[in-house]
Amino acid sequence: MLIIRSASPSDIGAVDSMLARSYGPLLRADYPPSILVVALPRMARAQPGLLASGRYFVAERDGMVVGAGGWSPENPRGGPVRDGLGHVRHVATDAREIRHGVGRAVMARVLDDAGRAGMLRLSALSTLTAVPFYAALGFREVGRLSLSFGTAISFPAVEMMREL
């Protein structure tokens, strides 16, 4: 049985472990090792502020975190908060659990929670790998961009948007 619940700061270790089980295996098909060696250590870390926000959720199966994700009114790239616009944050599924409804269940909770909070649209910074997942949930591609993670290495990503 899959349980979706609000995350708490005490989930940081379990979310870190799940992120490592997700991003490494799943991104290899779309990103070369030269990019992943720099990006993965930065991506595969839970964000304490998100876990404590009340807007981040974990999916558990048999007591193990197998997925997570959330949203925030703050843009992860910075800038002012815009009324009615939320941002999907740090969504991932354990690679062993893909295609079992985990990501879809997490995103259903994210979409519902953001809508209840008054968001009219959600923006998502997607990896190349996750574009079909977000598209299946009704997100449309807005544009391509590169993230730097504070290094000279460019990490290709796709900005996607969905009306709520």
C-alpha positions in Angstrom: 0.0 0.0 0.0 1.3 3.4 -1.0 0.9 6.2 1.6 1.4 9.9 0.8 2.0 12.1 3.8 3.5 15.5 4.6 7.3 15.4 5.0 9.0 16.6 8.2 12.6 17.5 9.0 13.1 14.1 10.4 12.7 12.6 6.9 15.9 14.1 5.6 18.0 10.9 5.7 15.2 8.8 4.0 14.6 11.4 1.3 18.4 11.8 0.7 18.6 8.0 0.2 15.6 7.9 -2.1 17.0 10.8 -4.2 20.2 8.9 -4.7 18.3 5.8 -5.8 16.3 8.0 -8.2 18.5 10.5 -10.0 21.6 8.4 -10.6 19.9 5.5 -12.4 17.2 7.5 -14.1 19.2 10.4 -15.5 21.9 8.3 -17.1 19.9 7.8 -20.3 19.8 11.5 -21.0 22.9 13.1 -19.4 26.6 12.2 -19.9 28.7 11.2 -17.0 30.7 14.5 -17.2 27.5 16.3 -16.3 26.1 13.8 -13.7 29.4 13.7 -11.7 28.9 17.4 -11.0 25.1 17.6 -10.8 24.2 14.5 -8.8 25.9 15.5 -5.5 23.9 18.8 -5.6 20.6 17.3 -6.8 20.5 14.3 -4.6 20.2 16.1 -1.3 17.0 16.8 0.5 16.3 20.5 1.1 15.6 21.0 4.8 13.5 24.1 4.2 11.2 22.2 1.8 10.8 19.3 4.2 9.7 21.7 7.0 7.4 23.8 4.7 4.3 21.7 4.9 4.2 21.7 1.1 6.5 18.8 0.6 5.3 15.2 0.6 6.8 11.7 0.8 5.4 8.5 -0.6 6.0 5.4 1.6 5.6 1.8 0.8 6.1 -0.7 3.6 7.7 2.1 5.7 10.3 3.0 3.1 10.3 6.4 1.3 9.9 5.6 -2.4 9.0 9.0 -3.8 8.8 12.7 -2.8 7.9 16.1 -4.1 6.3 19.4 -3.3 5.8 22.9 -4.3 6.5 26.4 -3.2 5.4 30.0 -4.0 9.1 30.9 -4.2 10.9 30.3 -7.5 13.9 28.0 -7.0 15.9 30.2 -9.4 15.1 33.3 -7.3 13.1 36.4 -8.1 9.9 37.8 -6.7 7.0 35.7 -5.7 4.2 36.1 -8.2 0.5 35.8 -7.2 -1.1 32.6 -8.3 2.1 31.0 -9.5 3.6 28.0 -7.7 6.7 26.0 -8.4 7.0 22.2 -8.4 10.0 21.3 -6.2 12.3 18.3 -6.0 10.0 15.6 -7.3 11.6 12.1 -7.6 10.7 8.5 -7.5 13.0 5.6 -6.5 14.1 4.0 -9.8 12.9 0.6 -8.6 9.3 2.1 -8.3 8.9 3.9 -11.6 5.7 3.1 -13.5 4.0 2.0 -10.3 2.0 5.2 -9.8 4.3 6.7 -7.1 5.2 9.9 -9.0 1.6 10.4 -10.2 0.4 10.0 -6.6 2.9 12.5 -5.3 2.0 15.0 -8.0 -1.7 14.5 -7.4 -1.1 15.7 -3.8 1.1 18.6 -5.0 -1.5 19.8 -7.5 -4.3 19.5 -4.9 -2.3 21.3 -2.2 -1.2 24.1 -4.5 -4.7 24.6 -5.8 -6.1 24.8 -2.2 -3.5 27.4 -1.4 -4.8 29.6 -4.3 -2.2 28.8 -7.0 -3.6 29.2 -10.5 -0.6 27.8 -12.3 2.4 25.6 -11.5 5.8 25.8 -13.1 8.2 22.9 -13.1 11.9 22.8 -13.9 12.1 19.3 -15.4 15.1 17.2 -16.3 15.1 15.9 -19.9 14.2 12.5 -18.5 11.0 13.7 -16.7 9.5 15.8 -19.6 7.2 12.9 -20.7 6.0 12.4 -17.1 5.1 16.1 -16.7 3.5 16.2 -20.1 1.3 13.2 -19.1 0.1 15.3 -16.1 -0.9 18.2 -18.4 2.2 20.3 -18.2 3.3 22.0 -21.4 6.9 22.9 -22.4 7.6 26.6 -22.0 11.3 26.6 -22.9 14.7 25.0 -22.6 17.3 26.3 -20.2 20.6 25.4 -18.6 21.2 25.2 -14.8 24.7 25.7 -13.5 24.6 24.4 -9.9 27.3 26.9 -9.1 29.8 25.4 -11.5 30.9 25.9 -15.1 29.0 22.7 -16.1 25.6 23.3 -17.8 22.8 21.0 -16.9 20.1 21.0 -19.6 16.5 21.4 -18.2 13.0 22.2 -19.5 10.6 24.7 -17.9 7.1 23.4 -18.0 3.8 25.0 -17.0 0.3 23.8 -16.0 -2.9 25.6 -15.3 -4.7 24.4 -12.1 
